[in-house]
Amino acid sequence: MATSVAGEGQPSLNGIISEPQTKRLTDLPTELLEHILCFPVLKHVDICNVSCCCKRLHDVCHGRGKVWGHQYKLRWPRLQRFYRQNECCDWLREYRTRHRVGIQIRRTVESISKRFFTEVVNSFAEIESLGMPEHFCEDELLFILNSDKRKSLTLKYYAKKILYFLRQQNILKSLKTFLEQPADQQSALEGAVLVDQYCNPLADVTLSSISAQLDEIAEKVKKMLRIKNSSHPSLRVAQGELSKPDFELQRQVVCALNSVLYEQLQYKGNEFDYYNPLNSYIHQVLLRHTGIPISLSVLYMTLARKLGVQLEPVNFPNHFLLRWCQKPIGSEDIYDFVYIDAFGKGKQLTAKECEYLIGHQVTADYYSAISTTEVLLRMVGNLLNIGKRGEGNEKSYQLLRDSLDLYLTINPDNVQYLLLQARLYFHLGIWPEKVLDILQHIQALDPSQHGAVGYLVQHTLEHIQHKKHPVTPEVKKRSAPEHLEVRYSVGLIMKHKRSGYNCVIYGWDPKCTMSQEWITTMRVHQLSNGANQPFYNVLVQDGTCRYAAQENLEPHSAPLEIGHPEVGRYFSEFADTHYAANEELQTRYPEDMNETLEKE
């Protein structure tokens, strides 16, 4: 390593021809060496090789220096937010730790994909037992998820489940911390954001981003207020109650808020799709400008308080409301309040008009203000009811599980919902050890539930025993005589002739194996070949799983990717014309992939 400083024949300062002079790389100043070694094309292997050359270069590449810091930031840019600017850190040690985490995470995900192919995964003790920083684990999982879209589908499938689990565990910890705060320090908005985050752990939802959006709306309201009353005190304070209970000043804020929220920004109650869970998620309400009474009330109340008007949440039956006191603080007379319907564009109601809203009379208790915890229980209860109303698919079961987790975190001794949780897990055939823990807790809380608990305990123990002796899955070979009528292979992209949906085959039976009740309900007898023909398990583009007769399916003329959440459970990649079965699915249908390739 040498660089020419004065070439042959170049005059020196005294006019005499000098000897060629060279300078070794190691003679360069440290700052220049660091600059060279931070060149983007150099990878960590190159730096390791350079640092082994000599003591000088080894010293330049020390762990707390710029070189390894640059390598770390180049390789894992998402992790920069976990370090303070100009922090003096042993970057070589951080690099080694993060690199080791990556290898362990990938190995763990690969092992999970083999062990849990036939089960729903509920816990990832292996990941938790690694003892590695959570943000390292999350970054590696995100790296897997963001790799080549059509490749490593099974790895991504389980990486997504692990990330979902880890984030939910952290959100539950945050929720428990939130609930431990004094009631007067709990913010309904923060609680609503935690609910949103738990149900949407893979979405980028943060309290800071939600608050920033509300600050923007508050500024629009202030702009409106400035036009109406340039000296309004709400224009001079960032947030907090108006200095004195001047109801005219408060009325001006409420009028400006209604004008901005419902006229300028076009927020509205979702009357046509009321039971859509998106109406309950704060980030979706802000995105779609649509919600239900409780989610719109949380936004309305938060905005009003930012502008100095104190509104209180009211747990009115069938229609969540806010109340605005028109008398000195402390009054509990229901007629001293104006009730605001955030779902109805901020309409102001008297106590009697509130009864007209729901069509029947209620006692004075229903007009009382409630705590933030009670607001969250009602919000989660709404989601729970939506999950119950679902069609029994994966999406509705997930919503039911998430909302039960939240409800029982807030109110852990609710026997009704504990029993529902135990029954749900039992019905899905998952997490039997957890079911036993729940049933034991129910028995301690309410011995009168002995009958229901005893039944579930007995059958759960049978399930646990059955898991110890798993049945070897049937291997289906196309060459077997009983399977000769099976025309299509796993992985093929199909179209349903009658319903028109697009799907991919992930399993088949030579004859319909469903119950007679199902066969009758689905009118299978009206098919030309009835139940006596091959039936296929298919993943449908709309997220459902169906069982379709061979005569109703045909190969898709222009094969396309199927956006079903379970695709990665069965397939390793999308190969332009079909899906390639993963190792686990191939053990069940060993001849199907060859058949698929031949057809293509």
C-alpha positions, -999 to +999 in steps of 0.1 A: +000+000+000+019+030-012+009+063-028+033+085-049+039+119-034+066+133-057+070+114-090+103+107-108+118+138-124+098+163-104+119+192-091+123+197-054+121+230-036+159+236-040+157+229-077+175+196-075+159+165-090+147+144-060+144+106-056+109+092-060+090+095-027+062+072-016+039+072+014+022+042+028-015+041+034-009+035+071+010+069+072-021+088+064-039+107+092-065+088+112-093+111+100-084+104+063-081+066+069-116+066+086-130+086+056-116+060+032-128+030+052-163+045+054-167+043+016-201+028+009-188-001-012-169-016+018-188-042+038-182-056+072-161-084+058-139-059+041-134-040+074-126-072+092-099-080+066-084-045+067-082-045+105-062-078+104-035-063+082-015-045+108-018-029+142-022+006+127-053-004+107-066-025+136-064+006+158-083+027+132-110+001+131-116+000+168-151-007+181-159+028+193-146+045+162-163+059+131-156+029+109-178+004+127-203+030+136-207+037+098-210+000+091-237-004+117-258+025+105-254+015+069-266-021+076-294-013+101-307+022+094-340+016+112-322+011+145-307+046+146-337+060+166-326+038+195-292+057+199-286+092+210-269+115+185-231+114+187-234+086+213-200+069+221-209+033+217-190+000+211-203-003+175-183-035+168-200-052+198-234-039+187-228-051+152-218-086+164-249-088+187-273-076+160-257-100+135-260-129+159-297-120+166-304-121+129-290-157+126-309-169+156-342-153+146-341-168+111-333-203+125-361-199+150-386-189+124-376-218+102-380-243+130-414-228+139-427-232+103-420-269+106-434-276+140-466-255+138-477-263+103-508-281+116-515-257+146-524-221+153-494-205+170-502-186+201-469-181+219-433-178+209-413-187+239-383-194+218-380-158+207-386-145+242-360-169+256-333-155+233-328-127+258-319-103+230-329-066+228-365-065+215-357-038+189-330-061+174-355-090+171-382-067+155-357-052+130-347-087+118-384-097+114-391-066+094-360-074+073-375-108+065-409-093+057-395-066+034-374-090+013-384-102-022-422-100-024-427-134-041-401-154-023-397-170+012-435-168+017-435-194+046-407-176+064-426-143+060-458-159+072-443-170+106-421-138+109-453-118+106-470-139+133-440-135+156-438-097+150-476-095+157-471-114+190-441-094+202-458-061+195-490-071+212-470-082+243-454-048+245-487-029+240-503-050+268-475-039+291-481-002+281-518-007+287-512-021+322-489+008+330-516+032+317-543+017+339-521+020+370-520+058+366-543+080+387-577+083+370-573+121+365-541+115+346-555+090+321-562+104+287-591+088+267-571+095+235-541+076+248-563+047+259-580+046+225-546+046+207-535+016+228-567-002+218-560+007+181-524-005+184-533-038+200-558-046+172-534-034+145-499-042+158-484-042+123-497-007+115-477+024+121-499+039+148-483+061+175-498+085+201-475+113+188-487+110+152-523+109+163-518+139+186-500+158+158-531+153+135-554+166+162-531+196+168-535+204+131-573+203+134-571+224+166-552+250+146-579+251+120-605+257+148-583+285+162-582+301+127-620+299+126-622+314+161-598+342+152-623+353+125-652+353+150-634+367+180-598+378+176-594+383+213-607+349+223-585+335+252-582+301+235-560+317+209-534+327+235-531+294+254-517+262+239-540+240+259-560+240+291-593+251+306-604+287+299-595+309+329-631+314+339-663+295+331-675+320+305-702+300+287-703+324+257-666+319+251-670+281+254-700+283+230-678+300+204-652+272+207-679+245+202-694+263+172-660+267+156-652+231+163-684+219+147-678+241+117-643+227+111-649+191+120-682+185+102-685+212+075-648+218+065-634+184+071-666+164+065-664+141+095-695+120+098-710+090+116-709+058+096-746+049+094-742+025+064-714+003+077-718+008+114-703-025+125-671-022+105-643-024+131-624+004+113-649+028+128-634+021+162-597+026+154-586+061+159-560+062+131-587+050+107-613+075+119-587+103+112-579+087+078-615+081+067-632+109+085-658+084+096-666+067+129-691+056+155-704+076+185-676+066+209-646+071+186-659+104+173-666+115+209-630+107+219-617+129+191-643+157+198-636+157+235-598+158+230-601+187+206-624+206+229-600+202+258-571+214+236-591+246+231-601+250+268-636+235+269-640+206+294-664+180+281-672+147+299-679+113+284-714+098+290-720+061+288-755+066+273-772+033+262-769+025+225-754+060+217-723+074+234-725+111+242-706+140+257-719+164+283-711+201+287-719+217+320-739+250+318-737+256+356-708+261+380-686+230+382-698+203+406-735+202+396-749+167+391-784+178+380-788+162+345-807+193+334-777+215+341-759+199+311-760+202+273-754+168+257-733+167+225-738+140+199-705+137+181-720+111+158-747+135+148-724+163+137-721+179+171-758+184+177-766+198+211-794+180+230-813+184+263-817+154+286-852+148+273-840+149+237-814+122+245-842+098+253-858+106+220-825+097+203-827+061+216-865+058+217-870+051+254-866+065+289-836+059+311-827+067+347-805+096+357-776+073+363-771+070+325-764+107+322-734+106+346-698+112+335-677+081+333-640+074+338-614+068+311-613+031+320-651+028+315-647+046+281-621+019+271-644-009+283-672+003+261-649+008+231-635-027+235-669-041+242-681-027+208-652-045+191-660-077+210-696-076+198-684-071+162-662-102+165-692-122+178-712-110+148-685-121+124-689-150+099-666-174+118-636-167+096-600-161+106-605-124+106-635-123+130-618-149+153-587-127+155-608-096+164-626-116+190-594-128+205-578-094+205-608-077+220-611-103+248-574-099+256-580-061+260-612-064+279-597-089+304-566-068+308-588-039+319-613-061+338-595-094+346-622-109+368-651-107+344-664-143+346-686-139+315-657-130+292-633-154+309-657-182+300-661-168+265-623-168+261-620-203+273-647-215+249-632-197+220-598-213+225-615-247+230-635-242+198-604-233+178-585-262+193-556-240+204-536-232+236-552-260+258-528-252+287-541-216+287-577-228+287-570-248+319-555-217+336-586-196+326-610-223+338-591-226+372-595-188+375-632-189+367-637-216+393-620-195+420-641-165+411-675-182+407-679-218+419-715-218+404-698-222+370-688-257+380-708-274+353-695-254+323-660-255+337-660-292+343-671-300+308-644-278+293-617-292+316-625-328+307-624-322+269-593-299+272-574-326+290-584-350+262-571-325+237-538-323+255-535-361+256-543-363+219-515-338+212-490-362+228-499-388+202-504-369+170-520-387+141-497-389+111-512-369+083-525-388+053-501-387+023-521-383-010-504-395-042-520-387-075-508-421-088-530-440-064-561-456-080-586-438-058-572-404-068-572-408-105-602-385-110-584-356-093-577-332-121-559-303-104-528-299-083-520-279-052-506-245-061-527-240-092-545-206-095-582-213-102-614-194-110-648-205-097-672-208-126-703-198-108-692-174-081-663-159-101-638-157-073-601-163-078-583-188-056-553-212-051-556-249-043-539-260-011-555-295-007-579-319-022-601-350-015-611-376-040-647-373-028-665-347-006-657-354+031-681-329+046-711-338+068-745-346+052-758-314+068-732-293+050-738-311+017-775-304+020-770-267+030-746-261+001-769-279-023-742-302-035-769-326-048-777-301-075-742-305-090-741-329-120-717-352-101-729-343-066-706-352-037-691-381-057-663-360-073-630-344-061-634-314-038-606-289-033-595-268-003-589-233-017-577-200-004-598-172-019-587-137-028-612-122-004-595-139+026-619-168+030-611-205+028-636-227+009-643-262-002-651-263-039-663-291-063-641-299-092-668-292-117-671-256-104-634-248-109-613-240-139-577-229-143-573-192-144-566-178-178-542-152-164-528-166-131-523-140-105-511-138-069-538-145-043-538-120-014-548-144+013-531-141+047-526-179+049-508-183+016-474-185+033-485-214+055-487-237+025-465-221-002-429-210-004-431-187-034-452-175-063-437-187-096-455-165-120-481-192-131-486-211-098-476-213-062-447-236-052-457-258-022-435-255+008-417-285+024-445-292+048-473-293+021-451-314-002-450-341+025-487-344+021-489-341-016-455-355-028-465-358-064-485-326-069-457-302-076-443-323-104-478-325-118-482-287-116-450-281-135-459-306-162-493-289-167-476-255-169 
